Each structure stands twice: as C-alpha cells, then as structure tokens.
Amino acid sequence: MFNETYNLSGTDLDSCSICHGDSTLTPYGADVLASGLDFASIENNDSDEDGFSNIEEINALTSPGDPNDYPETMVEEETASEETSDAKSPGFEITFAIAGIAALTYLKRRR
C-alpha cells in the first residue's frame, strides 16, 4: 500500500521495513496502523521524532520510521543557514552604538 500511495517502487523505500521492524512495527508503522492505513493523515507527523515530517522524509527517500535515517541535505542546509545568520552584518546593534557616540560627541562640543 505504501509503495502504491507514493509510487516508490525501486527506491530505498520500496521495502516492508518502512512499517515493519524485526519483531514489531516501526514508529511510522504504528502511526499508519493507528490512522486506519490513511497515509495522507499522518504526512505532517514526525513519527520517528527526528525533526522531519513523514512527508519530508518520504520525498527525500529516507525512512519516516527510523530516527537515524533522515534527509541529510536538509540538515546541511539548515546548518549552513544558521551559520550565515550568525555571520550577518552588525546592523541593528551598530546603529545604536553609532547614535550613542554621535550623541556623546555632540554633548562634549556643546559644553
């Protein structure tokens, strides 16, 4: 049913292990069963609690039932984005510093 729903035949997700573990259901499999086999209703869930929704993992061809299998390119992009945001130009803080220096200079010249 999973492969037919998402047309994943021939991919890494073309396996019963997406829902079935060694002797029990994966977290994704448990959510599928609890949803009454309604895959669409759990697409926005994060069944394996790895920070990615089930549909994000399915689209990235990673297992929504395995917390150790996640979309690495998304993690790398987020990390790069965080590094970029930390390295932004001074902006707001420097504006107040310059305004403060200008005010002090004005007050000193005024005396």
Phi and psi in radians as a Rosetta constraint file:
Dihedral C 1 N 2 CA 2 C 2 CIRCULARHARMONIC -1.032 0.35
Dihedral N 2 CA 2 C 2 N 3 CIRCULARHARMONIC -0.870 0.35
Dihedral C 2 N 3 CA 3 C 3 CIRCULARHARMONIC -1.107 0.35
Dihedral N 3 CA 3 C 3 N 4 CIRCULARHARMONIC -0.651 0.35
Dihedral C 3 N 4 CA 4 C 4 CIRCULARHARMONIC -1.200 0.35
Dihedral N 4 CA 4 C 4 N 5 CIRCULARHARMONIC -0.636 0.35
Dihedral C 4 N 5 CA 5 C 5 CIRCULARHARMONIC -1.170 0.35
Dihedral N 5 CA 5 C 5 N 6 CIRCULARHARMONIC -0.748 0.35
Dihedral C 5 N 6 CA 6 C 6 CIRCULARHARMONIC -1.892 0.35
Dihedral N 6 CA 6 C 6 N 7 CIRCULARHARMONIC 0.040 0.35
Dihedral C 6 N 7 CA 7 C 7 CIRCULARHARMONIC 0.918 0.35
Dihedral N 7 CA 7 C 7 N 8 CIRCULARHARMONIC 0.987 0.35
Dihedral C 7 N 8 CA 8 C 8 CIRCULARHARMONIC -1.941 0.35
Dihedral N 8 CA 8 C 8 N 9 CIRCULARHARMONIC 0.292 0.35
Dihedral C 8 N 9 CA 9 C 9 CIRCULARHARMONIC -0.994 0.35
Dihedral N 9 CA 9 C 9 N 10 CIRCULARHARMONIC 2.339 0.35
Dihedral C 9 N 10 CA 10 C 10 CIRCULARHARMONIC 1.496 0.35
Dihedral N 10 CA 10 C 10 N 11 CIRCULARHARMONIC -0.020 0.35
Dihedral C 10 N 11 CA 11 C 11 CIRCULARHARMONIC -1.740 0.35
Dihedral N 11 CA 11 C 11 N 12 CIRCULARHARMONIC 3.083 0.35
Dihedral C 11 N 12 CA 12 C 12 CIRCULARHARMONIC -1.070 0.35
Dihedral N 12 CA 12 C 12 N 13 CIRCULARHARMONIC -0.409 0.35
Dihedral C 12 N 13 CA 13 C 13 CIRCULARHARMONIC -1.520 0.35
Dihedral N 13 CA 13 C 13 N 14 CIRCULARHARMONIC 0.029 0.35
Dihedral C 13 N 14 CA 14 C 14 CIRCULARHARMONIC -1.442 0.35
Dihedral N 14 CA 14 C 14 N 15 CIRCULARHARMONIC 1.179 0.35
Dihedral C 14 N 15 CA 15 C 15 CIRCULARHARMONIC -2.736 0.35
Dihedral N 15 CA 15 C 15 N 16 CIRCULARHARMONIC 2.560 0.35
Dihedral C 15 N 16 CA 16 C 16 CIRCULARHARMONIC -1.201 0.35
Dihedral N 16 CA 16 C 16 N 17 CIRCULARHARMONIC -0.304 0.35
Dihedral C 16 N 17 CA 17 C 17 CIRCULARHARMONIC -1.209 0.35
Dihedral N 17 CA 17 C 17 N 18 CIRCULARHARMONIC -0.176 0.35
Dihedral C 17 N 18 CA 18 C 18 CIRCULARHARMONIC -1.074 0.35
Dihedral N 18 CA 18 C 18 N 19 CIRCULARHARMONIC -0.669 0.35
Dihedral C 18 N 19 CA 19 C 19 CIRCULARHARMONIC -1.887 0.35
Dihedral N 19 CA 19 C 19 N 20 CIRCULARHARMONIC -0.531 0.35
Dihedral C 19 N 20 CA 20 C 20 CIRCULARHARMONIC -1.922 0.35
Dihedral N 20 CA 20 C 20 N 21 CIRCULARHARMONIC 2.101 0.35
Dihedral C 20 N 21 CA 21 C 21 CIRCULARHARMONIC -1.483 0.35
Dihedral N 21 CA 21 C 21 N 22 CIRCULARHARMONIC -2.814 0.35
Dihedral C 21 N 22 CA 22 C 22 CIRCULARHARMONIC -1.037 0.35
Dihedral N 22 CA 22 C 22 N 23 CIRCULARHARMONIC -0.919 0.35
Dihedral C 22 N 23 CA 23 C 23 CIRCULARHARMONIC -2.336 0.35
Dihedral N 23 CA 23 C 23 N 24 CIRCULARHARMONIC 0.183 0.35
Dihedral C 23 N 24 CA 24 C 24 CIRCULARHARMONIC -2.643 0.35
Dihedral N 24 CA 24 C 24 N 25 CIRCULARHARMONIC 3.076 0.35
Dihedral C 24 N 25 CA 25 C 25 CIRCULARHARMONIC -1.410 0.35
Dihedral N 25 CA 25 C 25 N 26 CIRCULARHARMONIC 2.581 0.35
Dihedral C 25 N 26 CA 26 C 26 CIRCULARHARMONIC -1.256 0.35
Dihedral N 26 CA 26 C 26 N 27 CIRCULARHARMONIC 2.921 0.35
Dihedral C 26 N 27 CA 27 C 27 CIRCULARHARMONIC -0.984 0.35
Dihedral N 27 CA 27 C 27 N 28 CIRCULARHARMONIC -0.665 0.35
Dihedral C 27 N 28 CA 28 C 28 CIRCULARHARMONIC -1.147 0.35
Dihedral N 28 CA 28 C 28 N 29 CIRCULARHARMONIC -0.777 0.35
Dihedral C 28 N 29 CA 29 C 29 CIRCULARHARMONIC -1.029 0.35
Dihedral N 29 CA 29 C 29 N 30 CIRCULARHARMONIC -0.707 0.35
Dihedral C 29 N 30 CA 30 C 30 CIRCULARHARMONIC -1.118 0.35
Dihedral N 30 CA 30 C 30 N 31 CIRCULARHARMONIC -0.705 0.35
Dihedral C 30 N 31 CA 31 C 31 CIRCULARHARMONIC -1.173 0.35
Dihedral N 31 CA 31 C 31 N 32 CIRCULARHARMONIC -0.681 0.35
Dihedral C 31 N 32 CA 32 C 32 CIRCULARHARMONIC -1.068 0.35
Dihedral N 32 CA 32 C 32 N 33 CIRCULARHARMONIC -0.813 0.35
Dihedral C 32 N 33 CA 33 C 33 CIRCULARHARMONIC -1.094 0.35
Dihedral N 33 CA 33 C 33 N 34 CIRCULARHARMONIC -0.783 0.35
Dihedral C 33 N 34 CA 34 C 34 CIRCULARHARMONIC -1.117 0.35
Dihedral N 34 CA 34 C 34 N 35 CIRCULARHARMONIC -0.487 0.35
Dihedral C 34 N 35 CA 35 C 35 CIRCULARHARMONIC -1.440 0.35
Dihedral N 35 CA 35 C 35 N 36 CIRCULARHARMONIC -0.007 0.35
Dihedral C 35 N 36 CA 36 C 36 CIRCULARHARMONIC 1.308 0.35
Dihedral N 36 CA 36 C 36 N 37 CIRCULARHARMONIC 0.551 0.35
Dihedral C 36 N 37 CA 37 C 37 CIRCULARHARMONIC 1.166 0.35
Dihedral N 37 CA 37 C 37 N 38 CIRCULARHARMONIC 0.487 0.35
Dihedral C 37 N 38 CA 38 C 38 CIRCULARHARMONIC -1.691 0.35
Dihedral N 38 CA 38 C 38 N 39 CIRCULARHARMONIC 1.526 0.35
Dihedral C 38 N 39 CA 39 C 39 CIRCULARHARMONIC -1.003 0.35
Dihedral N 39 CA 39 C 39 N 40 CIRCULARHARMONIC -0.732 0.35
Dihedral C 39 N 40 CA 40 C 40 CIRCULARHARMONIC -1.059 0.35
Dihedral N 40 CA 40 C 40 N 41 CIRCULARHARMONIC -0.584 0.35
Dihedral C 40 N 41 CA 41 C 41 CIRCULARHARMONIC -1.240 0.35
Dihedral N 41 CA 41 C 41 N 42 CIRCULARHARMONIC -0.283 0.35
Dihedral C 41 N 42 CA 42 C 42 CIRCULARHARMONIC -2.002 0.35
Dihedral N 42 CA 42 C 42 N 43 CIRCULARHARMONIC 0.217 0.35
Dihedral C 42 N 43 CA 43 C 43 CIRCULARHARMONIC -1.059 0.35
Dihedral N 43 CA 43 C 43 N 44 CIRCULARHARMONIC -0.628 0.35
Dihedral C 43 N 44 CA 44 C 44 CIRCULARHARMONIC -1.519 0.35
Dihedral N 44 CA 44 C 44 N 45 CIRCULARHARMONIC -0.090 0.35
Dihedral C 44 N 45 CA 45 C 45 CIRCULARHARMONIC -1.253 0.35
Dihedral N 45 CA 45 C 45 N 46 CIRCULARHARMONIC 2.820 0.35
Dihedral C 45 N 46 CA 46 C 46 CIRCULARHARMONIC -2.052 0.35
Dihedral N 46 CA 46 C 46 N 47 CIRCULARHARMONIC 1.376 0.35
Dihedral C 46 N 47 CA 47 C 47 CIRCULARHARMONIC -0.999 0.35
Dihedral N 47 CA 47 C 47 N 48 CIRCULARHARMONIC -0.708 0.35
Dihedral C 47 N 48 CA 48 C 48 CIRCULARHARMONIC -1.633 0.35
Dihedral N 48 CA 48 C 48 N 49 CIRCULARHARMONIC 0.082 0.35
Dihedral C 48 N 49 CA 49 C 49 CIRCULARHARMONIC 0.943 0.35
Dihedral N 49 CA 49 C 49 N 50 CIRCULARHARMONIC 0.776 0.35
Dihedral C 49 N 50 CA 50 C 50 CIRCULARHARMONIC -1.839 0.35
Dihedral N 50 CA 50 C 50 N 51 CIRCULARHARMONIC 0.128 0.35
Dihedral C 50 N 51 CA 51 C 51 CIRCULARHARMONIC 1.660 0.35
Dihedral N 51 CA 51 C 51 N 52 CIRCULARHARMONIC 0.028 0.35
Dihedral C 51 N 52 CA 52 C 52 CIRCULARHARMONIC -2.183 0.35
Dihedral N 52 CA 52 C 52 N 53 CIRCULARHARMONIC 2.394 0.35
Dihedral C 52 N 53 CA 53 C 53 CIRCULARHARMONIC -1.170 0.35
Dihedral N 53 CA 53 C 53 N 54 CIRCULARHARMONIC 2.786 0.35
Dihedral C 53 N 54 CA 54 C 54 CIRCULARHARMONIC -0.986 0.35
Dihedral N 54 CA 54 C 54 N 55 CIRCULARHARMONIC -0.744 0.35
Dihedral C 54 N 55 CA 55 C 55 CIRCULARHARMONIC -1.223 0.35
Dihedral N 55 CA 55 C 55 N 56 CIRCULARHARMONIC -0.589 0.35
Dihedral C 55 N 56 CA 56 C 56 CIRCULARHARMONIC -1.065 0.35
Dihedral N 56 CA 56 C 56 N 57 CIRCULARHARMONIC -0.744 0.35
Dihedral C 56 N 57 CA 57 C 57 CIRCULARHARMONIC -1.201 0.35
Dihedral N 57 CA 57 C 57 N 58 CIRCULARHARMONIC -0.727 0.35
Dihedral C 57 N 58 CA 58 C 58 CIRCULARHARMONIC -1.080 0.35
Dihedral N 58 CA 58 C 58 N 59 CIRCULARHARMONIC -0.779 0.35
Dihedral C 58 N 59 CA 59 C 59 CIRCULARHARMONIC -1.137 0.35
Dihedral N 59 CA 59 C 59 N 60 CIRCULARHARMONIC -0.514 0.35
Dihedral C 59 N 60 CA 60 C 60 CIRCULARHARMONIC -1.564 0.35
Dihedral N 60 CA 60 C 60 N 61 CIRCULARHARMONIC 0.029 0.35
Dihedral C 60 N 61 CA 61 C 61 CIRCULARHARMONIC 1.056 0.35
Dihedral N 61 CA 61 C 61 N 62 CIRCULARHARMONIC 0.655 0.35
Dihedral C 61 N 62 CA 62 C 62 CIRCULARHARMONIC -2.003 0.35
Dihedral N 62 CA 62 C 62 N 63 CIRCULARHARMONIC 2.790 0.35
Dihedral C 62 N 63 CA 63 C 63 CIRCULARHARMONIC -1.376 0.35
Dihedral N 63 CA 63 C 63 N 64 CIRCULARHARMONIC 2.130 0.35
Dihedral C 63 N 64 CA 64 C 64 CIRCULARHARMONIC -1.290 0.35
Dihedral N 64 CA 64 C 64 N 65 CIRCULARHARMONIC -0.041 0.35
Dihedral C 64 N 65 CA 65 C 65 CIRCULARHARMONIC -1.932 0.35
Dihedral N 65 CA 65 C 65 N 66 CIRCULARHARMONIC 0.059 0.35
Dihedral C 65 N 66 CA 66 C 66 CIRCULARHARMONIC -2.196 0.35
Dihedral N 66 CA 66 C 66 N 67 CIRCULARHARMONIC 1.937 0.35
Dihedral C 66 N 67 CA 67 C 67 CIRCULARHARMONIC -1.156 0.35
Dihedral N 67 CA 67 C 67 N 68 CIRCULARHARMONIC -0.262 0.35
Dihedral C 67 N 68 CA 68 C 68 CIRCULARHARMONIC -1.614 0.35
Dihedral N 68 CA 68 C 68 N 69 CIRCULARHARMONIC -0.009 0.35
Dihedral C 68 N 69 CA 69 C 69 CIRCULARHARMONIC -2.104 0.35
Dihedral N 69 CA 69 C 69 N 70 CIRCULARHARMONIC 1.844 0.35
Dihedral C 69 N 70 CA 70 C 70 CIRCULARHARMONIC -2.483 0.35
Dihedral N 70 CA 70 C 70 N 71 CIRCULARHARMONIC 2.865 0.35
Dihedral C 70 N 71 CA 71 C 71 CIRCULARHARMONIC -1.188 0.35
Dihedral N 71 CA 71 C 71 N 72 CIRCULARHARMONIC 1.654 0.35
Dihedral C 71 N 72 CA 72 C 72 CIRCULARHARMONIC -1.109 0.35
Dihedral N 72 CA 72 C 72 N 73 CIRCULARHARMONIC -0.603 0.35
Dihedral C 72 N 73 CA 73 C 73 CIRCULARHARMONIC -1.114 0.35
Dihedral N 73 CA 73 C 73 N 74 CIRCULARHARMONIC -0.590 0.35
Dihedral C 73 N 74 CA 74 C 74 CIRCULARHARMONIC -1.177 0.35
Dihedral N 74 CA 74 C 74 N 75 CIRCULARHARMONIC -0.685 0.35
Dihedral C 74 N 75 CA 75 C 75 CIRCULARHARMONIC -1.131 0.35
Dihedral N 75 CA 75 C 75 N 76 CIRCULARHARMONIC -0.752 0.35
Dihedral C 75 N 76 CA 76 C 76 CIRCULARHARMONIC -1.109 0.35
Dihedral N 76 CA 76 C 76 N 77 CIRCULARHARMONIC -0.717 0.35
Dihedral C 76 N 77 CA 77 C 77 CIRCULARHARMONIC -1.117 0.35
Dihedral N 77 CA 77 C 77 N 78 CIRCULARHARMONIC -0.732 0.35
Dihedral C 77 N 78 CA 78 C 78 CIRCULARHARMONIC -1.127 0.35
Dihedral N 78 CA 78 C 78 N 79 CIRCULARHARMONIC -0.739 0.35
Dihedral C 78 N 79 CA 79 C 79 CIRCULARHARMONIC -1.098 0.35
Dihedral N 79 CA 79 C 79 N 80 CIRCULARHARMONIC -0.783 0.35
Dihedral C 79 N 80 CA 80 C 80 CIRCULARHARMONIC -1.089 0.35
Dihedral N 80 CA 80 C 80 N 81 CIRCULARHARMONIC -0.704 0.35
Dihedral C 80 N 81 CA 81 C 81 CIRCULARHARMONIC -1.115 0.35
Dihedral N 81 CA 81 C 81 N 82 CIRCULARHARMONIC -0.733 0.35
Dihedral C 81 N 82 CA 82 C 82 CIRCULARHARMONIC -1.125 0.35
Dihedral N 82 CA 82 C 82 N 83 CIRCULARHARMONIC -0.716 0.35
Dihedral C 82 N 83 CA 83 C 83 CIRCULARHARMONIC -1.121 0.35
Dihedral N 83 CA 83 C 83 N 84 CIRCULARHARMONIC -0.701 0.35
Dihedral C 83 N 84 CA 84 C 84 CIRCULARHARMONIC -1.134 0.35
Dihedral N 84 CA 84 C 84 N 85 CIRCULARHARMONIC -0.735 0.35
Dihedral C 84 N 85 CA 85 C 85 CIRCULARHARMONIC -1.188 0.35
Dihedral N 85 CA 85 C 85 N 86 CIRCULARHARMONIC -0.533 0.35
Dihedral C 85 N 86 CA 86 C 86 CIRCULARHARMONIC -1.255 0.35
Dihedral N 86 CA 86 C 86 N 87 CIRCULARHARMONIC -0.471 0.35
Dihedral C 86 N 87 CA 87 C 87 CIRCULARHARMONIC -1.707 0.35
Dihedral N 87 CA 87 C 87 N 88 CIRCULARHARMONIC 0.329 0.35
Dihedral C 87 N 88 CA 88 C 88 CIRCULARHARMONIC -1.178 0.35
Dihedral N 88 CA 88 C 88 N 89 CIRCULARHARMONIC 2.838 0.35
Dihedral C 88 N 89 CA 89 C 89 CIRCULARHARMONIC -1.093 0.35
Dihedral N 89 CA 89 C 89 N 90 CIRCULARHARMONIC 2.721 0.35
Dihedral C 89 N 90 CA 90 C 90 CIRCULARHARMONIC -0.960 0.35
Dihedral N 90 CA 90 C 90 N 91 CIRCULARHARMONIC -0.748 0.35
Dihedral C 90 N 91 CA 91 C 91 CIRCULARHARMONIC 1.044 0.35
Dihedral N 91 CA 91 C 91 N 92 CIRCULARHARMONIC -2.063 0.35
Dihedral C 91 N 92 CA 92 C 92 CIRCULARHARMONIC -0.990 0.35
Dihedral N 92 CA 92 C 92 N 93 CIRCULARHARMONIC -0.809 0.35
Dihedral C 92 N 93 CA 93 C 93 CIRCULARHARMONIC -1.124 0.35
Dihedral N 93 CA 93 C 93 N 94 CIRCULARHARMONIC -0.732 0.35
Dihedral C 93 N 94 CA 94 C 94 CIRCULARHARMONIC -1.183 0.35
Dihedral N 94 CA 94 C 94 N 95 CIRCULARHARMONIC -0.528 0.35
Dihedral C 94 N 95 CA 95 C 95 CIRCULARHARMONIC -1.062 0.35
Dihedral N 95 CA 95 C 95 N 96 CIRCULARHARMONIC -0.788 0.35
Dihedral C 95 N 96 CA 96 C 96 CIRCULARHARMONIC -1.183 0.35
Dihedral N 96 CA 96 C 96 N 97 CIRCULARHARMONIC -0.644 0.35
Dihedral C 96 N 97 CA 97 C 97 CIRCULARHARMONIC -1.105 0.35
Dihedral N 97 CA 97 C 97 N 98 CIRCULARHARMONIC -0.791 0.35
Dihedral C 97 N 98 CA 98 C 98 CIRCULARHARMONIC -1.149 0.35
Dihedral N 98 CA 98 C 98 N 99 CIRCULARHARMONIC -0.716 0.35
Dihedral C 98 N 99 CA 99 C 99 CIRCULARHARMONIC -1.097 0.35
Dihedral N 99 CA 99 C 99 N 100 CIRCULARHARMONIC -0.678 0.35
Dihedral C 99 N 100 CA 100 C 100 CIRCULARHARMONIC -1.148 0.35
Dihedral N 100 CA 100 C 100 N 101 CIRCULARHARMONIC -0.758 0.35
Dihedral C 100 N 101 CA 101 C 101 CIRCULARHARMONIC -1.112 0.35
Dihedral N 101 CA 101 C 101 N 102 CIRCULARHARMONIC -0.742 0.35
Dihedral C 101 N 102 CA 102 C 102 CIRCULARHARMONIC -1.092 0.35
Dihedral N 102 CA 102 C 102 N 103 CIRCULARHARMONIC -0.702 0.35
Dihedral C 102 N 103 CA 103 C 103 CIRCULARHARMONIC -1.139 0.35
Dihedral N 103 CA 103 C 103 N 104 CIRCULARHARMONIC -0.756 0.35
Dihedral C 103 N 104 CA 104 C 104 CIRCULARHARMONIC -1.095 0.35
Dihedral N 104 CA 104 C 104 N 105 CIRCULARHARMONIC -0.748 0.35
Dihedral C 104 N 105 CA 105 C 105 CIRCULARHARMONIC -1.063 0.35
Dihedral N 105 CA 105 C 105 N 106 CIRCULARHARMONIC -0.762 0.35
Dihedral C 105 N 106 CA 106 C 106 CIRCULARHARMONIC -1.083 0.35
Dihedral N 106 CA 106 C 106 N 107 CIRCULARHARMONIC -0.788 0.35
Dihedral C 106 N 107 CA 107 C 107 CIRCULARHARMONIC -1.145 0.35
Dihedral N 107 CA 107 C 107 N 108 CIRCULARHARMONIC -0.675 0.35
Dihedral C 107 N 108 CA 108 C 108 CIRCULARHARMONIC -1.148 0.35
Dihedral N 108 CA 108 C 108 N 109 CIRCULARHARMONIC -0.729 0.35
Dihedral C 108 N 109 CA 109 C 109 CIRCULARHARMONIC -1.221 0.35
Dihedral N 109 CA 109 C 109 N 110 CIRCULARHARMONIC -0.470 0.35
Dihedral C 109 N 110 CA 110 C 110 CIRCULARHARMONIC -1.242 0.35
Dihedral N 110 CA 110 C 110 N 111 CIRCULARHARMONIC -0.529 0.35
